[in-house]
Amino acid sequence: MNSTTHYDAIIIGSGQAGGPLATALANAGWHTALIERIHVGGTCVNEGCTPTKTMVASGRVTYLARRGADYGVHTDTISVDMPTVRQRKRAIVESFRTANQRRLEHTAGVDLLFGEARFIDAHNLEVHAHDGNVSHVMANTIFINAGARPARPDIPGIENVSTLNSTSIMELDQVPEHLLIVGGGYIGLEFGQMFRRFGSQVTVIQRGKNLLAREDEDVADAVAKIMREDGLEILLETKPVRVEQSATGAITLTVQTQSEERILTGSHLLMAAGRVPNTDWLNLAAAGIMTDKRGFIQVNDQLETNVPGIYALGDIKSGPAFTHISYDDFRIIRTNLLNRGKASIHERLLPYTVFIDPQLGRIGLSETEARAKGRNIKVARMPMNYVARALEMDESRGFMKVVVDAATDQILGAAILGIEGGEIMAMLEVAMIGKVPASTLRDAIFAHPTLAESLNSVFTTFDA
């Protein structure tokens, strides 16, 4: 049996929590092993935020080029060179990944180990390297940041069909003729709109009655309206029944709508119906680590599992799966373990942006959530075509919605569906952090003409 290397801490996964944590622990004098299965940087850098938003930018340029005449600018025929789009994406990912890896490799006290980690018990792990070698490591403190991967829905016939997921679709070297997308969430809509702009026919199949299931119904309806304006076919309350692929590669997806069984024929099929945690690779049972029924690791408010000394960070634990939440998980661990603080995930603000165009920026409670909690609220609503800057840019689709406590005038949450909606949302988040009342933003002086000055107007539109 191989000898075991002893560490002060072991981190499984080099995502947006694991990488910074390894550096912080090493700088504090902890001899740390960072085990990475595939590539440094996690989902965000390699398959998530960085590559997708790079390609979304290409889609927006295509969209604006086609709209040039609206601005009095006439262009030649627009064409999309997918290999160049792909290479631009690859280059940016490679630069981010390389920079992250170089930083870790030059950090004294960090050993970067490539391989798949599996628990032997609560303190010992084996690392299966890609060359077949197996090494053993142990530590009293272990952090799991192993992330999640795209789910593969169980549709009859799917095992015989070539499918795409959120990673493989970014490696296409041609624009799909007709892209079928199973799933009307954030991933499905971002890719759906992007490839529609590249020139694909796109059909989105959503089981629920609304897109973006966690959003208020009026927000989801407005998003669906924008998608349809952009030429996507949106099928709600529709579920896949079976799928098959012909010898020529054509994909036939049979779906059940509210009223009938319908056959869709496409050239490509994207499965965008959620993600599953990478817990099945870790042999968690050997360490006694508890998971929920979907396989996500259960943690307390300080991110510790049921096993003392073992923590879970990022997408592999239950809760929201966003890069910035993963990074905040790192900050909580750093505060509590290195700075003897008392940081907690309890009631932390949750900002996120859906990078459709226009963006959907979200923070805090939705109207539905606030009413379910019995909060006494007032709601401000204003269409983006009331915003001078949006009109000047000819980008006036969407609306603003802010939920405010009726008694204290404190902002509880917001949904900003509009041009740069994520940036406007961030202004409201800052106000929430600083407990700035809505009336203060209503009466503040913002430069004109900016998107920020929309905050003057929206807080004059509370429901009666």
N, C-alpha and C positions, 0 to 999 in steps of 0.2 A: 504493500500500500504506500502511496506517495506520502511524503512528509507534509505537515500542515503548516502554512504560514500564518502567524498571528498578527492581527491588526487591532488598532483601537476602534476602528469603525469600518464597516463594509457598506457600500452603496451599490444597489443593483439598478442599473439604468442611468444613462448620462443625459437625460432630458433637461427641461428648464428648471427642475428642482435639483436633480442629481449632480449636474456639473458645477453649479455655483456652490452647492453644499460641500462638495469634495474640496474645493479651493478654500472655503471658509474654515473647514475642520483642519485642513493641513496647516493653514496659517496660524491656527490656534494651538498647533503642536500635536495634533492627532495623526498618527500614521494611518492612512486611509487607502483602502482598495476600492476602485471604481470599476465595476464589471459592466461591460457593454456587449450586447449580443450581436449587433450589426454595425451601427455607425454612430458616431458621437453627435449629440445635438437633439436626439429624440424626434418625436413626430413633428414638432413645430418646424424645425429647421429642414428636415429631410422629406417629409410627406405631407405636412400640414400648412401652417401659416405662410412660410417663406415661398415655397413653390406655387401654391394656389394663388396667392395675392400677386405674385409676379405674372402669372398667366391671366388673372383678372384684369391687370393693367393692359395687357395686350388686347383683351376683349373690349375694353373701354376705348382704346385708340381706334379699333375697328368701327365701333359704334359711332364715335364722333366723326370719323372720316366719312361714313355713310350719311351723316347728318350735315355735312359741310354746307350744302346748299341752303339749309335753314339759317345759316349765319352769313350767307352771301359769299361763301367760299366754295368754288367748284373744283372738284378733284376728278382724276381719271378713274377708270374702273378699279374697284377695290378687290384685292385678293389677299388671302391669308396663307403664309408660308409656315406650315406647322413645324417642319424641322427647325426653322429658325426660332420660332416661339419656344420650342422644346429646348433648344440649345441655350437660349437666354435664361430659361428657368434652371437648367442644369448648372450653368456657370455661377449663378447667384447662390444656389444651394451649396455648391462645392466651396465657394469662398467662405460662406458662413461656417460650414462644417469644419473646414481646414483650420480656420481661426480658432474655433472652440477646442479642437483637438490639440493644436499647438499650445494653447494656453494651459491645458491640463498637463500635457507632457512636460512643460517647463515649470510646473509647480512642485517645489520640493515637498516631499511628504505624501504625494499622490502616486499610487501605482495604478496605471490604466491597464486593465486586463480585458482582452477580447475573448468572448465565449458566452456560453449559456449557463446561467447559475441555477443550481437546484439545492434546496435545503436537504441536509442530512438530519439535523436536529435544530433546536432553536438558536444555536450559536455556530454551527458548522455548515459549510456549503462546499459543493464540488463545482468546478468550473470546466465545462466541456468546450474546449477550443475547437476552432474550425478544422484544424489539422488532425483531430482525433485524440489529442492529448487531454488528460484529465488532471487538474490540480485541485488542491484542497486549501481552503482558507477558513479562518474563524475569527469572530469578534464578539464581544458582549453587546455591542450596539450595532444594529443593522437597519438600513433604510431601503425601502422598496420603492423604486421609481421606474417600474418596468412598462408602464403605459398600457395602451389598448390598441386594437387593430380593427379593420372593417369587419362587420358581421356579414355572414352569408345566409340570407333567408332560405328557409326550407320550402322551396317551390318544386312541386313534382316535375321532374325532367331536368332540373338545374344542373345535375351532375354531368349531363351530356352537352352542355351549352358553354360556349366561350363567353365569359362575363368580364366586366371591368369593375374595379373598385376605385376608391378615391386616390390610390397610389398609381395603379396601372393606367388609368385614363390619361394621366399627365405625360405618358410616354408614347402616345399616339403620334404617328408621323403623317397622318392625314385627317382631314375634317370628316367626321362621320356623316353619312348621308342622312340617316334618321337615328337619333339617339333616344332609346327608351330608358327612363330612369325610374327605378323602384325606390320611392322615398321622397317625401316633400318637405324635408327638414333643411337645415342650413347647408349641408354638403350638397344635397340634390339640387337646390335652387342656385347656389353659386356656380356649379358646373353647368347646370341647364341653361342659365342665362348666358354664360360665357360661350358655350358651344353654339347657341343660337346666334350669337353675334359673329362667331367665326363662319357661320353659314349652314349649320346643321338644322334639319327639322328636329324638334325636340318634343317628346311627350313625357309628362311627369305623372306617375301613378301614386296616389296617396290614399292610405287606408282610412284615415280620419276624415272628419267633415271639414277640416281646415288645414291649410299649410301651416308650418311652424306651430306645432301643437301647444307649445308652452306660452304662446302669445295671446293677448286679448283678441276676441273675434273680429273687432273692427280693424285691428292692425293686420291680422291674417288676411282679411278680405281685401284690404288695400294692396297688400303684397301680391295677392293672386291677380288683382286687376292690372298691376304693373307688368307682371309676367305675361299675361295674355296680350297686353298692348305690345309687348316685345315679340310676340309671335309664338310663345310656348303654348302647347296644349296642356291644360291642367285638368286631370281627372280626379275628383274628390270622391270619398266614400267608395273607393274602388280597390279591389284586392286581386292580386295575381292568383290564377287558378292552376295554370300549367304553362310550360315553356318548352320549345323544341327548336332545333337548328337544322336547316337543310344542308344538303351537300355543297351548295354554293355559298353557304355562310349566312344566309338570311335567317333572322331570328323571329319566331312567331310566339308572341306572348298572349295567352288567353286570359282575360280579366273579367271579373264580375262587377258590374256597376250596380247602382241602385235598381235599375230597371231591366237590365239585360246582360247576357254574356256577349263579350265583344272580343274580336281578334285584332291584335296590333302587330304589324310587321315592321321590323327595324333592322338596321345594319349593325348596331352595337347595343349592348345592354349594360347599364351601370347600376350596380347594387349600392344604394345609398340609404339603407334602412338601419342605421345605428352602428355601434361599435361594441366589441366585447373585450373584457380585460385580459391581459396576458398572464393571468394567474395559473392557467393550466400547465404552463411550462416550469413552474417553480417548485413543485412538490411541497406546497404549503402545509399539507397534512402532517408531514414529518416534523414540522416546527410547532404544530398545534394552532396555526393562525386561522382565525375565523373569517369567512366570507359571507356575503348575502346570497340570495337565491340565484342571482345573475353572475356570481363569481367575483364581484368587486370586494376588495378587502374592507372590513369594518374597522373604523378608528374612532377614538374619542375626540374631544375638542382640541386636544393638543397633538393630534395625529398619531397617537400611539395605538397599536393594535392590542388585542387581548393578551398578547405575550409581552411582558415587560422588556423594554429595551429594543423592541422591534417596531419600526414606524413605517407608515405608507404615505407617499406623497404623489400628487399629480393624478393622472387619469385612472390609475389602477385602483384607487379607492372610490367608494361611492360618493356621489356629489357631482357638481358641475365640472365638465372636462374642457377647461380653457387654459391656454398657455400661461396667462397672467395669474390664474389661480394656482397653477403649479409653482410658479415663481414665488407667490405669496406663501405657499406651504413651506418653501425653503426659508423664507424670512421668519416664519413662526418657529421653526426648528432652531434656527440660529439664535433668535432672541431667547428662547427657553433653555437651550443646552449650553450655549456659549456665554450669554449675557445674563443668565439667571433671571430672566423676565417671566412674565405670565401671559404671553400672547395666546390667542385662541381663535379658532375658526368660527366661533359662535356669533351669528348675526353680522358677519362681515359683508360689506357691500359687494354686489356681484355685477360688475359692468361687462358688457360684451357687445360686439358689433357683428352683424351679419353682412358680409361684403357682397351683397347684391348691389345693383345700381338703380336707383339711389340706395344708399346704405340704410340699414336699420340699426340704430344705436339704442341699447337698453340698459337701464340701471334701476336697481331697487325693486319695489313692489309694482306689479301691474295693477290695473284697476280691479281685475277679477280677484287677485290675491288679497288686495286691501279690503275689498268688501267681504270676502270669505273670513277674514280675521276680525270683522266687525268694526273696522276703523271708520271714524267719522271723517269723510273725505269730501273734497271738492276737486273737480277735474277740469283742467284747461285743455281746450282743443283748438287747433288752428291749422288750416291748410297751408302748404308751402307756397301756394300762389299768392299768399298775403305777404311774402317776404321779398322785398325789393331786389336783393342780391340774387335770389333764385330766379326771378323773372329776367333780370339783366343777363344771366348766364343761360337762359332758356332751359333751366333745370328745375322746374317747379312741381314735379310730381311728388306725391306723398303728403304727410301731415305730421304735426307735432302734438304730443299728448303728455301732459304732466299731471301726476297725482299728488295732491297737497293735503296735509292735515288741516281740517277746517278750523280747528281750535287754535293751533299754534302757528299756522302758516308755514310750517316746515315741509320741504319737499320730501316725499316718500318714494317717488319713482318716476320714471319717464320712458316713453318710447318715441324716438325721433326717426321717422321714416322720411328721409330727404337727402338732398345733396350734402355730403360730408356729415351725415347724421351721427356718426361715431364721435366726431369732434365736438359737435354741439352737446351731445350726451355727456362728454367729459367735463364740459363747463358746469353742467348741472351736478355732476358727481362732486366736483370741487365745492360747490355751494352746499351740498349735503354734508360733506366732511366738515366744513366750517360752520354748519348750522346757520347758513344765511337764509333768511326767510324769502319767500317768493316775492313779496312786495318790494324788497330791496333790489332784486333783479329787475323787477318791473320799472323801477324808477332810476336805475343806473344809467350812466352815460356810456354808450358803446359807440365806437367809430362807425360812421356811415360812409358808404354802404357795405356792411359786412353781414355774414350769416349770424354772428353773435347778437346783433341788435334785434333778432327775432325774439329774444328773451324779454325785451321790453313789451312786445305785443302779445305774446302768448298768454301772459299772466293777466291780461285784461279780458280773457274769454272764458272765464269760469262758467260752468253750467249753472243755470238758475236754480 
